[in-house]
Protein backbone atom coordinates (compact mmCIF):
# COMPACT_ATOMS: atom_id res chain seq x y z
CA UNK A 1 0.00 0.00 0.00
CA UNK A 2 1.44 3.40 -0.92
CA UNK A 3 1.48 6.44 1.38
CA UNK A 4 -1.62 8.02 -0.16
CA UNK A 5 -3.59 4.79 0.26
CA UNK A 6 -2.58 4.64 3.94
CA UNK A 7 -3.77 8.22 4.37
CA UNK A 8 -7.08 7.51 2.65
CA UNK A 9 -7.69 4.50 4.90
CA UNK A 10 -7.23 6.67 8.01
CA UNK A 11 -9.43 9.47 6.67
CA UNK A 12 -12.22 6.99 5.94
CA UNK A 13 -12.29 6.19 9.68
CA UNK A 14 -13.00 9.77 10.81
CA UNK A 15 -16.56 9.56 12.14
CA UNK A 16 -19.50 11.63 10.99
CA UNK A 17 -19.57 14.90 12.95
CA UNK A 18 -15.86 14.78 13.87
CA UNK A 19 -12.66 16.19 12.41
CA UNK A 20 -9.00 15.23 12.49
CA UNK A 21 -5.89 17.31 11.89
CA UNK A 22 -3.35 16.73 9.15
CA UNK A 23 -0.77 15.84 11.80
CA UNK A 24 -3.14 13.43 13.51
CA UNK A 25 -3.81 11.62 10.23
CA UNK A 26 -0.06 11.48 9.61
CA UNK A 27 0.53 10.00 13.07
CA UNK A 28 -2.16 7.37 12.53
CA UNK A 29 -0.50 6.30 9.27
CA UNK A 30 2.64 5.56 11.25
CA UNK A 31 4.66 8.56 10.10
CA UNK A 32 4.11 11.69 12.20
CA UNK A 33 6.20 13.74 9.76
CA UNK A 34 3.74 13.27 6.89
CA UNK A 35 1.40 16.20 7.66
CA UNK A 36 2.23 17.87 4.34
CA UNK A 37 1.92 14.55 2.52
CA UNK A 38 -1.58 14.23 4.00
CA UNK A 39 -2.42 17.62 2.49
CA UNK A 40 -1.12 16.58 -0.92
CA UNK A 41 -3.01 13.28 -0.79
CA UNK A 42 -6.28 14.96 0.12
CA UNK A 43 -5.84 17.53 -2.62
CA UNK A 44 -5.86 14.72 -5.19
CA UNK A 45 -8.51 12.60 -3.44
CA UNK A 46 -9.63 10.10 -6.09
CA UNK A 47 -12.93 9.23 -4.39
CA UNK A 48 -14.45 12.14 -2.42
CA UNK A 49 -17.73 10.25 -2.05
CA UNK A 50 -15.98 7.67 0.15
CA UNK A 51 -12.91 9.53 1.44
CA UNK A 52 -14.25 12.47 3.50
CA UNK A 53 -11.26 14.79 3.15
CA UNK A 54 -13.42 17.73 4.27
CA UNK A 55 -13.18 16.31 7.81
CA UNK A 56 -9.46 17.18 7.96
CA UNK A 57 -8.43 20.60 9.31
CA UNK A 58 -5.16 22.17 10.38
CA UNK A 59 -3.74 21.95 13.90
CA UNK A 60 -5.67 25.07 14.92
CA UNK A 61 -8.97 23.73 13.61
CA UNK A 62 -8.95 25.97 10.55
CA UNK A 63 -10.50 24.71 7.32
CA UNK A 64 -8.45 24.80 4.14
CA UNK A 65 -8.54 27.94 1.99
CA UNK A 66 -7.73 25.72 -0.98
CA UNK A 67 -10.24 22.95 -0.32
CA UNK A 68 -9.95 20.75 -3.41
CA UNK A 69 -13.66 20.21 -3.98
CA UNK A 70 -15.26 23.62 -4.07
CA UNK A 71 -13.17 25.90 -1.87
CA UNK A 72 -13.27 26.83 1.79
CA UNK A 73 -17.01 27.53 1.83
CA UNK A 74 -17.76 24.03 0.52
CA UNK A 75 -15.72 22.45 3.32
CA UNK A 76 -17.53 24.58 5.89
CA UNK A 77 -20.90 23.64 4.41
CA UNK A 78 -20.11 19.91 4.45
CA UNK A 79 -18.95 20.06 8.08
CA UNK A 80 -22.00 22.05 9.15
CA UNK A 81 -24.28 19.50 7.47
CA UNK A 82 -22.77 16.96 9.89
CA UNK A 83 -23.48 19.19 12.89
CA UNK A 84 -19.92 20.49 13.27
CA UNK A 85 -19.95 24.13 14.34
CA UNK A 86 -17.56 26.19 12.22
CA UNK A 87 -16.96 29.84 13.10
CA UNK A 88 -17.37 32.60 10.54
CA UNK A 89 -13.56 32.65 10.38
CA UNK A 90 -13.54 28.99 9.31
CA UNK A 91 -12.39 27.47 12.59
CA UNK A 92 -13.68 24.28 14.24
CA UNK A 93 -13.50 23.98 18.03
CA UNK A 94 -11.16 21.01 18.38
CA UNK A 95 -12.12 20.52 22.04
CA UNK A 96 -15.61 19.53 20.92
CA UNK A 97 -15.12 17.98 17.49
CA UNK A 98 -11.67 16.40 17.36
CA UNK A 99 -11.77 12.67 16.68
CA UNK A 100 -9.80 10.79 19.29
CA UNK A 101 -8.44 8.26 16.81
CA UNK A 102 -9.12 4.60 16.59
N, C-alpha and C positions, 0 to 999 in steps of 0.2 A: 504494500500500500504506500503510495507516495504522500508527501507532506500535506498537500491540499486535501487528499482523501481523508487523512487523519483529522484534519481541521473540520471538514464537513461532518464527519461522524460525531464529533463533540458538539458542534452547533445544532445538530438534529436533536440532541438530548436536552437542550434548554427548554424548560417547560413554558407552556402558554402563560402569559402574564408575568414572566420573569425576564431579566436580562443578564448577560454576562459581559465581562470586559475582554478586550483583545488579549491582554496579559493572562487573564484567567483561562481563556480558551487555549492559549499557548501552553500554559502549565499543564492543563489536562491532556494535551497531546504528548506530554513527556519532554517538551523542550521549552522551558520558561523564557528563552531568548527569542522566540518566534513571534512576538506580538506584531511586528511589521509584516511578517509572512502571513499571519492571520488576515490582516487588512488586504493584502494582495489577493489572497484566496477568495475572500468574500466579494471583492470587486469583480471577480470573474466567475462568480457563482453559476454553475451550469444548470442548476435546478432550483430556482427560487421558490417553487411551489412546495418543495420538500426540505429545503435547507433554509431555515428562517434567519438569514443573515441580518435582518432588521433588528433582531434581539441582541445584537452585539454593539456595545457602546465603549467609549474610551474610559480610562481609569477614573475620570471625574464624573462619569455618568452622562457625558455629552454625546448627542447623536452626531452622525457624520455629516459634514457639509457636502460631501461628495457621494452621498448614498447612491449606489450603482443603479438602483431601480426606481428612479423618479425623484431623486434629490432629497434633501433634508426633510422637507414637509411630508413626503411620502413615508419616510421612516417614522416620523412622529405620528402620523395618522394610523399606521399599522400597529404601533405600540398602544396607542389610545384605544383602538378597537379591542385590544386584549385587556383593557382595564388598567394599563400602566399610565400613571400620571406623569406627564412630561411638561415641564415649565415652558413659558413662552420663549425662554432663551434656549430651549432644546436640551434641557438637562433632566435626567431621571434621578430620583432619590434612591441611591444605591442601598441605603439602610432598609428600605421597604421592598425593593424589587430585585435585588441582586440574588441570582441563583447561587445556591451553596454548593454546587457541584454534584457529583454522582453520589 
